[in-house]
Amino acid sequence: MKLYLSNNECIDTEKPLDISIPISNNENSVRAWYLEKPEITPVRNDFFLGSVDEGGKVNFRNIFFNPHGHGTHTESCGHITPKVHSINGVIKNFIFRALLISVKPSATYNTNYEVMDHVITHDQMRELIGKRKNLDAVIVRTIPNDEMKVENNYSNTNPPFFEEKVVDVLNECNVIHFLTDLPSVDREIDGGRLAFHHRFWRVPENPDMDRTITELVYVSSEIVDGDYILEMQVAPIENDASPCRPVLYEIKTATNSDRF
């Protein structure tokens, strides 16, 4: 079905571009923060067996996972505030204008010319976003980009992260929702500073209850950089973070044939 955005723009709802990574109990399921893989197991007790394969009447399974470390997830500012503000209800509208950009993190070196970190900088983001204003969302795909991102165990790997000043670029564009394929916007081990998180959500001075951060997306290399419509759906769980399924739709120029 075609949906019209304006007099000359439309999207095709039958051609979604899913950029989520599912929660899975496969051995190679994506994870971070020193977690084991999720557990998805049948309920077993003296009166009931939740596995058809094992002789039960239905499949009825418990799932044990952590939304911050297993699969694509969206966070509220409750991630870093004393009160755990729930992500459920933060997103009241579900359709947004979004910009997808790809960036190769810059290497930083110590005095012995050894690579210390890989960082996405303020200058890189400013160049890629340009002078755009009033972007609802920005999605950052890191380079290199390969399908191993859906299987990585990021624990103890010091993944790339964002320079704190990147938030200033996002503020200039009025970005509400920030999405990345990294396990965190901040350095894996940073002494608990979480500098990007705090600056983005203005915590503790003036916590922004409307902004979200989404991590561990996977954007296939077949999806080109540019403008999209983003559909943000978050599982209705009362927690500071929850699994989510962000979906992109390519914006097309509408023609008369599209309308009839």
VEXDOLUM-35498 format. One record per residue (C-alpha): residue number from 0; x, y, z. Coordinates in nm, 4 decimals. Layout:
<rs>
    i      east     north        up
  NUM         X         Y         Z
...
</rs>
This chain:
<rs>
    i      east     north        up
    0    0.0000    0.0000    0.0000
    1    0.1242    0.3491   -0.0836
    2    0.1111    0.6146    0.1854
    3    0.1477    0.9783    0.0835
    4    0.3618    1.2141    0.2874
    5    0.3009    1.5276    0.0848
    6    0.2013    1.6314   -0.2657
    7    0.5060    1.4644   -0.4185
    8    0.6323    1.2060   -0.1668
    9    0.5141    0.8571   -0.0756
   10    0.6305    0.5338    0.0864
   11    0.5423    0.1745    0.0028
   12    0.4358   -0.0054    0.3201
   13    0.4833   -0.3405    0.1452
   14    0.8599   -0.2780    0.1227
   15    0.9790   -0.2380    0.4825
   16    1.3493   -0.2403    0.5680
   17    1.3804   -0.4048    0.9079
   18    1.6987   -0.2918    1.0900
   19    1.6494   -0.4889    1.4118
   20    1.8442   -0.7854    1.5475
   21    1.6169   -1.0422    1.7137
   22    1.6646   -1.1894    2.0588
   23    1.7651   -1.5512    2.0103
   24    1.8985   -1.8366    2.2184
   25    2.1329   -1.9455    1.9399
   26    2.4925   -1.9849    2.0486
   27    2.5981   -1.7035    1.8147
   28    2.3275   -1.4560    1.9091
   29    2.4473   -1.0977    1.9478
   30    2.5285   -0.9884    2.3009
   31    2.7299   -0.7441    2.5077
   32    2.8090   -0.6446    2.8651
   33    2.9515   -0.9813    2.9711
   34    2.6201   -1.1628    2.9382
   35    2.5629   -1.5190    2.8314
   36    2.3167   -1.5846    2.5499
   37    1.9431   -1.5491    2.6248
   38    1.7592   -1.8513    2.7608
   39    1.4339   -1.9633    2.5973
   40    1.3145   -2.2811    2.7693
   41    0.9858   -2.4764    2.8024
   42    0.7948   -2.4519    3.1274
   43    0.8204   -2.7826    3.3139
   44    0.6436   -2.8790    3.6343
   45    0.4505   -3.1709    3.7827
   46    0.1328   -3.0787    3.5927
   47    0.2476   -2.9221    3.2693
   48    0.5049   -2.9503    2.9899
   49    0.5409   -2.6541    2.7555
   50    0.6963   -2.8362    2.4595
   51    0.5016   -3.0102    2.1831
   52    0.8212   -3.1806    2.0669
   53    0.8603   -3.3399    2.4123
   54    0.4961   -3.4504    2.4353
   55    0.3212   -3.1383    2.5603
   56    0.0076   -2.9967    2.3997
   57    0.1448   -2.6471    2.3376
   58    0.4754   -2.4640    2.3229
   59    0.4845   -2.2474    2.6360
   60    0.8307   -2.1097    2.7068
   61    1.0010   -1.8749    2.9492
   62    1.2443   -1.6185    2.8126
   63    1.5327   -1.4791    3.0167
   64    1.7215   -1.1915    2.8596
   65    1.8625   -0.8454    2.9269
   66    1.7330   -0.5721    2.6938
   67    2.0577   -0.3742    2.7150
   68    2.2747   -0.6641    2.6046
   69    2.0594   -0.8901    2.3890
   70    1.9281   -0.7706    2.0531
   71    1.8115   -0.4308    1.9337
   72    1.6760   -0.2158    2.2155
   73    1.5584    0.1359    2.2908
   74    1.6443    0.3240    2.6102
   75    1.4867    0.6126    2.7970
   76    1.6679    0.8559    3.0255
   77    1.5644    0.6198    3.3061
   78    1.8737    0.4235    3.2118
   79    2.0869    0.6725    3.4085
   80    1.8482    0.8397    3.6552
   81    1.7873    0.7320    4.0167
   82    1.4220    0.6745    3.9344
   83    1.3802    0.4094    3.6665
   84    1.1637    0.5960    3.4145
   85    0.9994    0.3464    3.1822
   86    1.0532    0.3491    2.8055
   87    0.6917    0.2379    2.7681
   88    0.4918    0.5464    2.6812
   89    0.7914    0.7660    2.5911
   90    0.7291    0.7140    2.2196
   91    0.3774    0.8416    2.1620
   92    0.4014    0.8732    1.7853
   93    0.5640    0.5992    1.5825
   94    0.6487    0.7516    1.2442
   95    0.9483    0.9830    1.2015
   96    1.1674    1.1491    0.9412
   97    1.5108    0.9905    0.9672
   98    1.8558    1.0266    0.8175
   99    2.0780    0.7207    0.7699
  100    2.4519    0.7879    0.7587
  101    2.7571    0.5618    0.7423
  102    3.0816    0.6474    0.9178
  103    3.4205    0.4867    0.9738
  104    3.5314    0.5504    1.3336
  105    3.8626    0.7319    1.3727
  106    4.1519    0.5599    1.5490
  107    4.3167    0.7260    1.8473
  108    4.6711    0.6418    1.9558
  109    4.8802    0.6460    2.2713
  110    5.2335    0.7827    2.2975
  111    5.3703    0.4538    2.1622
  112    5.1538    0.4901    1.8511
  113    4.9365    0.1985    1.9574
  114    4.5667    0.2159    1.8765
  115    4.3707    0.2942    2.1918
  116    4.0137    0.3529    2.0716
  117    3.7990    0.3947    1.7641
  118    3.5815    0.7033    1.8006
  119    3.3083    0.8683    1.5936
  120    3.3842    1.2366    1.6232
  121    3.1930    1.5609    1.6319
  122    3.3595    1.6709    1.3065
  123    3.2656    1.3504    1.1249
  124    2.9025    1.3791    1.2271
  125    2.8823    1.7459    1.1367
  126    3.0194    1.6752    0.7900
  127    2.7765    1.3886    0.7293
  128    2.4675    1.5628    0.8630
  129    2.5553    1.9007    0.7147
  130    2.3183    2.1872    0.7769
  131    2.0049    1.9783    0.8115
  132    1.7501    2.0958    1.0647
  133    1.4510    1.9353    1.2301
  134    1.5538    1.5734    1.1886
  135    1.3382    1.3488    1.4041
  136    1.5937    1.0691    1.4020
  137    1.9490    0.9863    1.2973
  138    2.0688    0.6308    1.2337
  139    2.4444    0.5655    1.2338
  140    2.5844    0.2634    1.0517
  141    2.9513    0.2001    1.1256
  142    3.2074    0.0924    0.8673
  143    3.3137   -0.1798    0.8084
  144    2.9645   -0.3258    0.7916
  145    2.9103   -0.6994    0.7671
  146    2.6592   -0.9626    0.8739
  147    2.8777   -1.0646    1.1692
  148    2.7214   -0.7711    1.3535
  149    2.4174   -0.9891    1.4199
  150    2.6370   -1.2506    1.5923
  151    2.9057   -1.0473    1.7703
  152    2.9876   -1.0914    2.1357
  153    3.1021   -0.7361    2.2100
  154    3.2141   -0.8038    2.5664
  155    3.5749   -0.7042    2.6381
  156    3.6314   -0.5848    2.2793
  157    3.6312   -0.2068    2.3375
  158    3.3922   -0.1359    2.0465
  159    3.3850    0.2045    1.8763
  160    3.1894    0.4780    2.0531
  161    3.0823    0.8402    2.0092
  162    3.2654    1.1515    2.1155
  163    3.0577    1.3349    2.3728
  164    3.0423    1.6495    2.1564
  165    2.8472    1.4602    1.8900
  166    2.5443    1.5449    2.1036
  167    2.5894    1.9117    2.0097
  168    2.5404    1.8238    1.6415
  169    2.2263    1.6257    1.7247
  170    2.0913    1.9136    1.9320
  171    2.1373    2.1541    1.6418
  172    1.9242    1.9222    1.4277
  173    1.6598    1.8777    1.6998
  174    1.7081    1.5008    1.6950
  175    1.4779    1.3126    1.9310
  176    1.5701    0.9535    1.8485
  177    1.9306    0.8402    1.7987
  178    2.0028    0.4915    1.6634
  179    2.3322    0.3081    1.6173
  180    2.4599   -0.0402    1.5364
  181    2.7036   -0.0216    1.8281
  182    2.6339   -0.1824    2.1676
  183    2.6650    0.1577    2.3353
  184    2.7080    0.5226    2.2459
  185    2.9758    0.5381    2.5180
  186    3.3071    0.3598    2.5713
  187    3.2770    0.0054    2.7071
  188    3.4918    0.0883    3.0107
  189    3.4813    0.4569    3.1012
  190    3.4740    0.4549    3.4809
  191    3.0967    0.4993    3.4833
  192    3.1031    0.8456    3.3214
  193    2.8556    0.7610    3.0421
  194    2.9330    1.1045    2.9028
  195    2.7261    1.0774    2.5845
  196    2.4233    0.9377    2.7682
  197    2.4296    1.2201    3.0225
  198    2.4771    1.4960    2.7668
  199    2.2099    1.3611    2.5326
  200    1.9497    1.3309    2.8091
  201    2.0647    1.6419    3.0000
  202    2.0991    1.4387    3.3200
  203    2.1021    1.5385    3.6004
  204    2.0311    1.9077    3.5297
  205    1.7172    1.8804    3.3179
  206    1.6320    1.5212    3.2217
  207    1.4741    1.4980    2.8770
  208    1.1918    1.2457    2.9007
  209    1.1165    1.2430    2.5266
  210    1.4522    1.1464    2.3769
  211    1.5575    0.7872    2.3131
  212    1.8740    0.5978    2.2275
  213    1.8521    0.2754    2.0279
  214    2.1528    0.0425    2.0136
  215    2.2488   -0.2788    1.8357
  216    2.0581   -0.2156    1.5140
  217    2.1841   -0.3795    1.1957
  218    2.1523   -0.1894    0.8677
  219    2.2282   -0.4084    0.5676
  220    2.4851   -0.2685    0.3243
  221    2.2182   -0.2893    0.0543
  222    2.0348   -0.0001    0.2209
  223    2.1840    0.3247    0.0946
  224    2.2504    0.6335    0.3036
  225    1.9880    0.9037    0.2891
  226    1.6427    1.0083    0.4040
  227    1.3826    0.7574    0.5178
  228    1.0634    0.7272    0.7115
  229    1.1362    0.5436    1.0366
  230    0.8732    0.3400    1.2175
  231    0.9693    0.2909    1.5833
  232    0.7938    0.0148    1.7736
  233    0.9018   -0.0712    2.1284
  234    0.7798   -0.3726    2.3262
  235    0.5428   -0.2432    2.5988
  236    0.7524   -0.3390    2.8985
  237    0.7700   -0.1146    3.2043
  238    1.1478   -0.0793    3.2187
  239    1.4132    0.1771    3.1304
  240    1.4880   -0.0199    2.8113
  241    1.2942   -0.2625    2.5960
  242    1.3408   -0.4679    2.2793
  243    1.2389   -0.2776    1.9699
  244    1.1865   -0.3176    1.5960
  245    1.2861   -0.0086    1.3969
  246    1.1759   -0.0287    1.0342
  247    1.2734    0.2029    0.7479
  248    1.0700    0.2969    0.4416
  249    1.2275    0.4464    0.1326
  250    1.0832    0.7855    0.0377
  251    0.9768    0.7954   -0.3270
  252    0.8576    1.0721   -0.5536
  253    0.4872    1.0122   -0.6075
  254    0.3572    0.9829   -0.9631
  255    0.0065    0.9828   -1.1013
  256    0.0264    0.6033   -1.1419
  257    0.0911    0.5721   -0.7683
  258   -0.2358    0.7439   -0.6919
  259   -0.4682    0.5267   -0.8984
</rs>
